[in-house]
Amino acid sequence: MHIVLLSGGSGNRLWPLSNETRSKQFLKILNNAAGQRESMVQRVWNQLGKMNLTQTAVVATGRSQVELLQNQLGHEVEIIVEPERRDTFPAIALTAGYLYSVKGVSLNDVVIVLPVDPFVEDHFFEKVTELEALMLETEADLGLIGVSPDHPSSKFGYIIPQSVSQLSNGMEYYRVSHFVEKPEEQHAVQLMEQSALWNCGVFAFRLGYLINHLIEQSLPIQYDELLLQYKRMQKTSFDYAVVEKTNNIVVMPYSGLWKDLGTWNVLTEEIKNPLVGRGTLSEDSSNTHIINELDIPITVIGAHNLIVAASPDGILVSEKNASMRLKEVVKFGDQRPMHEERRWGRYRVLDYTKYPNGCEVLTKRICILEGQNLSYQYHMLRSEVWTVISGEGEMILNDDVRHIKAGDVIVIPIEAKHSIKALTELEIIEVQSGSELIEDDIVRLATRWEEIIHIVSV
């Protein structure tokens, strides 16, 4: 059995904490059993680990999320990187090609695809392991997990069962009749009376089934060729491209906690502490949450049923149910992300100014984690000035290696090759100046420190 975790999305529904580069699954606002903060992806990865499922797991994601995944799950996690976002079918097809042509996985092996961010109890993953037995015994083309709904909802798709059967071990499952996509609430009540289940985005299939599907669609089955022809693949969901066109489908019912923590009103139900970050919340503020990533304290007095969320990207004050209207109110894509996590640490934008003469100045506060380093790089459009405010490190500037510490100021001209490694956790104020300040203005010469030192010493 092979697990594929799908990690995508831009996280607009949890703005301002989530943005184009930091989706909802990476927000560290849940508490684990030890009371430490963890993200949705860390929670799911740990739950998979309890069932020994991480050993055969890969994560399919876009380029913008690779460093975040490595930061939160470790550099050992196996990641399949999409060349560009093209919805769930191309992502799953690319991963299938990788398993088949790179990993040499048998066509008879069962592959199970999971979203990376469901909020579920540990025994949900027992059901995931049971999907393999369901697929092998029933010889179905597709296997699903369906959540037994506890209320009528228009937010989810429904799986309509046809008949109930049992496996040889007594486990119940259904043959699938058809699907209904996000019905009106009144229709959802009728579906529940037919024992309909919520579609939670879990798919199981034999690898050979999807490989044959690619062949039928005249798509390549070799991973390298799939990468080259990725733009050719239609932007479409796995549900539409495969599930809705397959007849031999079985579904295993799951009764237990399952939530999509995609909106503030649902997410705050699982945040135990109503105050996260700096601030004050009066005792008479019922069912109100403050989640503050800024150093500026927030005070809320006598307010009910509110979410107050603040980050470098902005501040949200909303009645919890009304927070679902974020996409209607906020114009996304107009602003650069003001906070990002990278493989080496994180940065926060402190100030950005564009002057009438076209010159731009951007100020960042950068934290490089102990033992981590920036790539050996240079810029074509900007110069930089670094002021070290805490910690120690080794810096390379145009092949010259030097030791740096708090109080040092380093000027990096345009096209100057530079890198830095943190000997202790290192904080730097970086001031960029140039005609166009974009993240793409980076020419990388090497990434690993050992490789960088080798280049410098030759």
C-alpha positions, 0 to 999 in steps of 0.5 A, a space after each residue: 500500500 502506498 499513501 499519496 498526500 495532496 498538498 495544495 491551495 492558496 489559503 484565502 479563506 483563512 486570510 490574513 494568516 494564510 496567503 498565496 505561499 502559506 496555505 491553511 495546512 501550515 498554520 501552527 495554531 492547533 495544539 498537540 497532546 503535549 500542548 505544543 502548537 502544530 499545523 494541520 499537515 504536522 498533525 496528519 503526518 504524525 497520525 500517519 506515523 502512528 499507523 506506520 504509514 509514513 514509510 510508504 508516503 509521498 507528498 504531491 505539491 507545488 513548488 511554492 510549498 516544498 520548503 514549507 513541507 521540509 520545514 515542518 515534516 523534515 527533509 526526509 519526506 518524499 515530495 513530488 513537485 508539480 511544474 505548475 498548479 493544474 488541479 487534483 487529477 494532473 497531480 495524482 497522475 504525475 504521482 502515479 507516473 513517479 510510483 510506476 516508472 521511478 519507484 518501480 511499484 507493482 501495477 497491482 499495488 493499492 495507492 491511497 490518496 488523502 488530502 493533507 489537512 483533514 481534522 480527524 481522530 486517529 482511528 480514521 487512519 485505521 479505516 485508511 489501512 482497511 481500504 487496501 483489504 477492501 480493494 483487494 477483496 472486492 476487485 473494485 476499480 475505486 475505493 472511497 471513504 465516506 463520512 457518516 454526516 451528523 447534520 445536513 450540509 451544502 458544503 460537501 459532496 455526497 456519495 449515494 450508496 446502492 447496496 450494503 455488503 460485507 467483507 470476509 472479516 465482517 467489515 461493512 461496505 457499500 457499492 456506490 450508486 452515484 454522487 451529488 455535488 454540494 446539494 441545497 440543505 433541504 436536498 441534503 436532508 433527503 440524501 441523509 435519509 438514503 444513508 448518503 455519506 460525505 465525500 472526504 476526498 479519499 481515493 484508493 485504486 490499484 496503480 495499474 488502473 490509473 496507468 491504464 487510464 493515462 494510456 487511454 487518454 493518450 498521456 505518457 506514463 513515464 514520470 519524466 515525460 509527464 513532467 515535460 507534457 504537464 501543461 498538456 493535461 487538462 486542469 480538472 479534478 480527480 473526481 470529475 476526470 476519473 471518479 464520476 466516470 468509473 462504475 465499479 466503486 465501493 465506499 467504506 463508511 466512517 463514523 467519527 470526527 471529521 472536519 474541514 478546517 477551511 474557514 475561521 468559524 470551523 477552525 476556531 472550534 478546534 483552537 483550545 486557547 481563545 487568545 493566541 499571541 499578544 493581547 487581552 480578551 475580556 472575560 465577557 467576550 464569549 466565543 471570541 478568538 484573537 489570533 495575533 502574529 504581530 508584536 503589537 498587542 490586540 485588546 478585545 472587550 465585551 465582544 461576542 462571536 468574533 474572530 480577530 486575526 492579525 499578521 503582517 499581511 493584514 488584520 481581520 475582524 469578523 463575526 465568525 459566521 460572516 468570515 465565510 464571505 472573505 473571498 467576496 470582500 478581500 481582493 487577493 493577489 494584489 499584495 506580496 506575501 509579507 511573511 514566508 517560511 523557508 527551508 532555512 527559516 523565515 522572514 517578515 517584510 517590515 516596510 516596502 516603498 516605491 519612489 517616484 523615480 522608480 526605485 524600490 526599497 524593501 526591508 525584511 527581518 530574516 531569521 536563519 535557523 541554527 545550522 541552516 544556510 541561504 543558497 549561494 546566489 546573486 541578484 541582477 536588479 538589486 543591491 542589499 545591506 545586511 545588519 546582523 542583530 543577533 547570533 553568529 554565522 559564516 558569510 561568503 561574499 564574492 568567494 571571501 569567507 568571513 565570520 559575522 556577529 551581532 552589530 556587523 553591517 555587510 553591503 552586497 552590491 548588484 551581481 555580488 555572489 553571497 551566502 550565509 550559514 547560521 552557527 547559532 540562530 541568526 537574525 538579520 535586517 535586510 534592506 533591498 534597493 533596486 529597480 524591481 524587487 521580486 523574489 524571482 531575481 535570484 540566480 542560485 549557484 549552489 544550495 548545500 553548504 558543503 557544495 558552496 564551500 567546495 565552489 569557493 575553495 576551487 
